[in-house]
Amino acid sequence: MDWTKPAIISLPKICDPRGNLTFVQDGDQVPFHIARAYWIYDVPAGEERGGHSHHDMRQLLIATSGSFSVNLTDGFVTVTHTLNRPFEGLYIPPGIWRTIDNFASGSVCLSLVSMEYDESDYVREFDEFLALAEKKGPVI
Ligand code: TYD
């Protein structure tokens, strides 16, 4: 697996007539220590989240409920992943600008990340991101 690039990761799915179960644990499904989890929910129709990149933070996004689109760019190409399966995660390495939109009503976007919250790790200006991306070169 090339962890410098975004990737869809299949997570374990324990099928059971009582209901299915999926898990993630340190060192198994993700290439980073999970330092923090947060989730986005109650997103009004038409709203967009994200709109930033990170210097160091790596993360895994999971649609634990519902469906939404994750738009990724490395400054050279843009790809969109629709997440709607609780047994799949989208791995995002550092240096990728992301926006999240098209939230279906009731969706929950779970994010497992490699660092504690640190505002200085965010790049929130697209122009600043593009300047960094140009230095770094294509990633996706
Ligand atoms: P932000 O990362 O901009 O949200 P998005 O998921 O849309 O990119 O975070 C929104 C606000 O929440 C911002 O003021 C920072 C705060 N926040 C925390 O305090 N702790 C956290 O773990 C996260 C993810 C955000």
Boltz pocket constraint, residues with backbone or C-beta under 6 A from the ligand:
constraints:
  - pocket:
      binder: B
      contacts: [[A, 36], [A, 37], [A, 38], [A, 40], [A, 48], [A, 49], [A, 50], [A, 51], [A, 52], [A, 117]]
      max_distance: 6.0
